[in-house]
Amino acid sequence: MAESAGRNLKLKDGSVVIASIKTKSISINSEVIDISTDDSSGWRTLMSVPGQKSIDISFDGISKDSALKEKAASMTDISYSALTVEFPDGSTLIGKFILASLEESGTYNDAVTFSGSLQSSGTIAESWLP
């Protein structure tokens, strides 16, 4: 994997970058299926095809606008139907994500900050080639 600046990893709603995010963490998960039997001689055997795939994203940043807060407060539609995760090398993940959590905090003399998480919901289109 080539070196790259973290600021080049972007979360976009369509073509618009989401909020003033400073740090992002993306977890790509595959739930394994245990197919061990008595014939496995005591060794665990896992199916090579995952049972459930998911992507979880956590992020934090500086509050500069209210777009995320409005999304979280709407309580009727907390989804992004075409969220794009754009990696520095040009590869992407595109799909529906749900805003699972959002927290704002601030101290007396510092900027208001936020943190939150997004969870995939449905099929994610992958483009690992720029």
Backbone as CSV, one residue per row, in Angstrom:
resi,resn,N_x,N_y,N_z,CA_x,CA_y,CA_z,C_x,C_y,C_z
1,MET,0.848,-1.170,0.000,0.000,0.000,0.000,0.897,1.236,0.000
2,ALA,0.632,2.158,-0.889,1.439,3.364,-1.009,1.150,4.323,0.149
3,GLU,2.124,5.163,0.443,1.942,6.169,1.484,0.939,7.206,1.010
4,SER,0.180,7.748,1.946,-0.754,8.812,1.595,-1.177,9.537,2.857
5,ALA,-1.596,10.777,2.688,-2.065,11.585,3.804,-3.495,11.192,4.162
6,GLY,-3.786,11.128,5.465,-5.117,10.759,5.927,-6.209,11.687,5.430
7,ARG,-5.848,12.938,5.171,-6.865,13.893,4.687,-7.394,13.513,3.312
8,ASN,-6.677,12.623,2.612,-7.098,12.210,1.275,-8.102,11.064,1.292
9,LEU,-8.411,10.523,2.468,-9.471,9.535,2.623,-10.743,10.322,2.894
10,LYS,-11.703,10.266,1.970,-12.877,11.129,2.067,-14.166,10.336,2.151
11,LEU,-15.129,10.888,2.886,-16.487,10.365,2.942,-17.363,11.380,2.218
12,LYS,-18.094,10.917,1.198,-18.904,11.830,0.394,-20.348,11.349,0.310
13,ASP,-21.251,12.307,0.340,-22.662,12.049,0.083,-22.884,12.490,-1.358
14,GLY,-22.876,11.526,-2.272,-22.861,11.868,-3.686,-21.488,12.438,-4.011
15,SER,-21.439,13.704,-4.387,-20.141,14.330,-4.684,-19.727,15.333,-3.612
16,VAL,-20.526,15.487,-2.551,-20.260,16.462,-1.498,-19.572,15.786,-0.306
17,VAL,-18.427,16.331,0.106,-17.708,15.797,1.264,-18.559,16.016,2.510
18,ILE,-18.680,14.976,3.348,-19.496,15.052,4.552,-18.748,15.785,5.655
19,ALA,-19.282,16.872,6.110,-18.821,17.617,7.279,-17.330,17.933,7.260
20,SER,-16.825,18.390,8.373,-15.416,18.755,8.529,-14.717,17.653,9.313
21,ILE,-14.646,16.481,8.714,-14.096,15.311,9.376,-12.575,15.391,9.394
22,LYS,-11.994,15.113,10.579,-10.538,15.127,10.714,-9.961,13.720,10.695
23,THR,-10.613,12.794,11.383,-10.112,11.423,11.424,-11.222,10.461,11.044
24,LYS,-10.831,9.400,10.342,-11.774,8.378,9.896,-11.167,7.010,10.130
25,SER,-12.008,6.065,10.459,-11.578,4.689,10.616,-12.611,3.804,9.928
26,ILE,-12.135,2.939,9.041,-13.043,2.090,8.275,-12.718,0.638,8.560
27,SER,-13.729,-0.124,8.924,-13.566,-1.542,9.228,-14.404,-2.346,8.241
28,ILE,-13.737,-3.210,7.474,-14.427,-4.077,6.522,-14.485,-5.459,7.159
29,ASN,-15.696,-5.954,7.377,-15.900,-7.168,8.162,-16.517,-8.290,7.336
30,SER,-16.089,-9.499,7.619,-16.694,-10.698,7.039,-16.968,-11.673,8.173
31,GLU,-18.228,-11.952,8.403,-18.606,-12.901,9.452,-18.363,-14.314,8.934
32,VAL,-17.573,-15.064,9.675,-17.250,-16.421,9.229,-18.363,-17.400,9.609
33,ILE,-18.418,-18.502,8.865,-19.388,-19.560,9.138,-18.596,-20.795,9.551
34,ASP,-18.858,-21.251,10.752,-18.173,-22.431,11.292,-18.867,-23.684,10.757
35,ILE,-18.121,-24.515,10.027,-18.682,-25.753,9.472,-17.970,-26.980,10.058
36,SER,-17.428,-26.809,11.268,-16.734,-27.913,11.928,-17.708,-29.045,12.256
37,THR,-17.224,-30.265,12.124,-18.005,-31.452,12.470,-17.095,-32.411,13.223
38,ASP,-17.622,-33.556,13.597,-16.793,-34.582,14.240,-15.663,-35.023,13.316
39,ASP,-15.867,-34.927,12.010,-14.840,-35.320,11.036,-13.670,-34.337,10.983
40,SER,-13.770,-33.197,11.679,-12.719,-32.178,11.635,-11.575,-32.497,12.597
41,SER,-11.645,-33.631,13.287,-10.601,-34.077,14.221,-10.262,-33.023,15.266
42,GLY,-11.262,-32.284,15.721,-11.042,-31.289,16.765,-10.588,-29.934,16.250
43,TRP,-10.300,-29.844,14.962,-9.878,-28.575,14.378,-11.083,-27.799,13.864
44,ARG,-11.079,-26.524,14.081,-12.149,-25.670,13.558,-12.023,-25.598,12.034
45,THR,-13.157,-25.704,11.350,-13.204,-25.572,9.901,-14.162,-24.440,9.572
46,LEU,-13.687,-23.496,8.767,-14.506,-22.338,8.410,-14.808,-22.354,6.917
47,MET,-16.022,-21.968,6.571,-16.402,-21.858,5.168,-15.629,-20.686,4.558
48,SER,-15.182,-20.838,3.327,-14.373,-19.791,2.690,-15.212,-18.609,2.202
49,VAL,-16.516,-18.749,2.195,-17.411,-17.664,1.789,-18.023,-17.066,3.058
50,PRO,-17.959,-15.741,3.229,-18.510,-15.151,4.449,-20.025,-15.250,4.512
51,GLY,-20.534,-15.335,5.733,-21.975,-15.380,5.928,-22.596,-14.002,5.836
52,GLN,-21.942,-13.021,6.410,-22.445,-11.655,6.369,-21.258,-10.711,6.237
53,LYS,-21.376,-9.734,5.338,-20.331,-8.733,5.156,-20.882,-7.387,5.617
54,SER,-20.006,-6.575,6.204,-20.432,-5.247,6.638,-19.240,-4.302,6.645
55,ILE,-19.551,-3.029,6.601,-18.530,-1.995,6.700,-18.985,-1.025,7.777
56,ASP,-18.112,-0.758,8.732,-18.381,0.196,9.800,-17.379,1.333,9.686
57,ILE,-17.861,2.550,9.830,-17.016,3.735,9.729,-17.199,4.563,10.991
58,SER,-16.099,4.938,11.616,-16.169,5.882,12.728,-15.377,7.116,12.325
59,PHE,-15.784,8.267,12.850,-15.166,9.520,12.434,-15.292,10.558,13.536
60,ASP,-14.448,11.583,13.460,-14.610,12.743,14.322,-14.075,13.971,13.604
61,GLY,-14.476,15.131,14.098,-14.057,16.356,13.438,-14.489,17.595,14.194
62,ILE,-14.413,18.718,13.518,-14.756,20.019,14.076,-16.123,20.433,13.536
63,SER,-17.023,20.860,14.416,-18.357,21.280,13.998,-18.290,22.634,13.306
64,LYS,-18.561,22.648,12.000,-18.584,23.891,11.227,-19.956,24.148,10.617
65,ASP,-20.745,23.100,10.467,-22.103,23.274,9.967,-22.993,22.276,10.679
66,SER,-24.269,22.294,10.376,-25.211,21.454,11.119,-25.754,20.283,10.305
67,ALA,-25.145,19.955,9.169,-25.691,18.907,8.294,-25.798,17.561,8.997
68,LEU,-24.742,17.124,9.679,-24.797,15.838,10.388,-25.801,15.883,11.529
69,LYS,-25.822,16.981,12.271,-26.753,17.120,13.397,-28.200,17.066,12.899
70,GLU,-28.470,17.734,11.792,-29.822,17.708,11.222,-30.203,16.307,10.777
71,LYS,-29.253,15.574,10.185,-29.506,14.193,9.754,-29.846,13.328,10.970
72,ALA,-29.053,13.446,12.039,-29.271,12.648,13.248,-30.582,13.021,13.938
73,ALA,-30.921,14.299,13.940,-32.122,14.772,14.639,-33.407,14.493,13.874
74,SER,-33.305,14.219,12.575,-34.515,14.029,11.775,-35.326,12.836,12.256
75,MET,-34.639,11.784,12.732,-35.279,10.583,13.265,-36.182,9.878,12.255
76,THR,-36.290,10.388,11.037,-37.104,9.718,10.028,-36.247,9.157,8.901
77,ASP,-35.150,9.823,8.582,-34.265,9.314,7.545,-32.824,9.591,7.939
78,ILE,-32.200,8.601,8.534,-30.809,8.744,8.964,-29.879,7.989,8.026
79,SER,-30.338,7.812,6.780,-29.544,7.046,5.820,-28.905,7.940,4.768
80,TYR,-27.796,7.448,4.253,-27.145,8.021,3.082,-27.271,6.963,1.994
81,SER,-28.013,7.244,0.941,-28.284,6.219,-0.063,-27.112,5.981,-1.002
82,ALA,-26.216,6.945,-1.129,-25.070,6.772,-2.028,-23.806,7.346,-1.392
83,LEU,-23.484,6.858,-0.203,-22.272,7.313,0.472,-21.066,6.721,-0.248
84,THR,-20.073,7.549,-0.492,-18.850,7.104,-1.151,-17.689,7.218,-0.179
85,VAL,-16.958,6.129,-0.013,-15.692,6.152,0.710,-14.629,6.189,-0.373
86,GLU,-13.894,7.289,-0.425,-12.889,7.480,-1.469,-11.493,7.376,-0.843
87,PHE,-10.750,6.364,-1.253,-9.415,6.134,-0.725,-8.389,6.955,-1.502
88,PRO,-7.250,7.266,-0.879,-6.231,8.085,-1.538,-5.739,7.523,-2.871
89,ASP,-5.775,6.201,-3.051,-5.278,5.617,-4.302,-6.332,5.630,-5.411
90,GLY,-7.510,6.189,-5.126,-8.567,6.277,-6.125,-9.609,5.181,-6.034
91,SER,-9.381,4.151,-5.228,-10.383,3.106,-5.082,-11.544,3.634,-4.234
92,THR,-12.715,3.013,-4.385,-13.919,3.495,-3.708,-14.787,2.355,-3.182
93,LEU,-15.611,2.687,-2.214,-16.725,1.860,-1.754,-17.945,2.764,-1.828
94,ILE,-19.020,2.296,-2.452,-20.220,3.121,-2.606,-21.435,2.289,-2.217
95,GLY,-22.290,2.857,-1.378,-23.501,2.155,-1.003,-24.304,2.902,0.039
96,LYS,-25.310,2.222,0.552,-26.191,2.811,1.555,-25.577,2.617,2.940
97,PHE,-25.534,3.690,3.707,-25.041,3.662,5.074,-26.044,4.351,5.974
98,ILE,-26.109,3.907,7.208,-26.981,4.488,8.221,-26.127,5.234,9.232
99,LEU,-26.521,6.457,9.572,-25.845,7.218,10.620,-26.274,6.610,11.950
100,ALA,-25.417,5.739,12.506,-25.771,4.978,13.707,-25.620,5.791,14.983
101,SER,-24.680,6.752,14.995,-24.506,7.574,16.190,-23.850,8.894,15.827
102,LEU,-24.132,9.904,16.631,-23.492,11.209,16.490,-23.441,11.843,17.873
103,GLU,-22.279,12.340,18.238,-22.089,12.985,19.537,-21.335,14.289,19.322
104,GLU,-21.804,15.360,19.948,-21.090,16.636,19.915,-20.579,16.941,21.308
105,SER,-19.412,17.573,21.364,-18.872,17.948,22.666,-18.024,19.201,22.504
106,GLY,-17.788,19.852,23.606,-16.974,21.058,23.584,-16.569,21.450,24.983
107,THR,-15.422,22.081,25.052,-14.959,22.623,26.328,-15.071,24.136,26.268
108,TYR,-14.833,24.774,27.363,-15.036,26.217,27.478,-14.355,27.026,26.380
109,ASN,-13.097,26.756,26.100,-12.347,27.628,25.208,-11.864,26.939,23.931
110,ASP,-12.454,25.817,23.564,-12.065,25.103,22.358,-13.256,24.965,21.417
111,ALA,-12.969,24.573,20.195,-14.019,24.392,19.192,-14.939,23.231,19.577
112,VAL,-16.184,23.313,19.140,-17.121,22.211,19.327,-16.709,21.101,18.361
113,THR,-16.616,19.891,18.881,-16.221,18.749,18.060,-17.361,17.742,18.003
114,PHE,-17.247,16.806,17.077,-18.248,15.748,16.976,-17.544,14.430,16.697
115,SER,-18.247,13.350,16.993,-17.800,12.013,16.615,-19.046,11.220,16.271
116,GLY,-18.869,10.207,15.450,-20.030,9.431,15.049,-19.637,8.150,14.369
117,SER,-20.648,7.408,13.955,-20.398,6.163,13.247,-21.470,5.940,12.186
118,LEU,-21.035,5.272,11.130,-21.910,4.878,10.024,-21.806,3.372,9.868
119,GLN,-22.917,2.721,9.521,-22.921,1.280,9.291,-23.546,0.995,7.934
120,SER,-22.923,0.075,7.201,-23.449,-0.267,5.885,-24.803,-0.952,6.012
121,SER,-25.633,-0.758,4.977,-26.961,-1.366,4.950,-27.242,-1.808,3.521
122,GLY,-26.947,-3.060,3.231,-27.151,-3.553,1.876,-25.835,-3.741,1.146
123,THR,-25.948,-3.967,-0.150,-24.796,-4.244,-0.993,-23.938,-3.004,-1.169
124,ILE,-22.638,-3.192,-1.119,-21.678,-2.108,-1.327,-20.943,-2.378,-2.635
125,ALA,-20.920,-1.389,-3.525,-20.178,-1.507,-4.770,-18.720,-1.208,-4.476
126,GLU,-17.846,-2.085,-4.916,-16.418,-1.945,-4.661,-15.674,-1.648,-5.943
127,SER,-14.749,-0.725,-5.878,-13.871,-0.465,-6.994,-12.467,-0.337,-6.417
128,TRP,-11.737,-1.428,-6.423,-10.419,-1.400,-5.818,-9.349,-0.946,-6.799
129,LEU,-9.773,-0.633,-8.010,-8.834,-0.117,-9.009,-9.159,1.342,-9.270
130,PRO,-8.165,2.224,-9.204,-8.430,3.654,-9.442,-8.912,3.908,-10.853
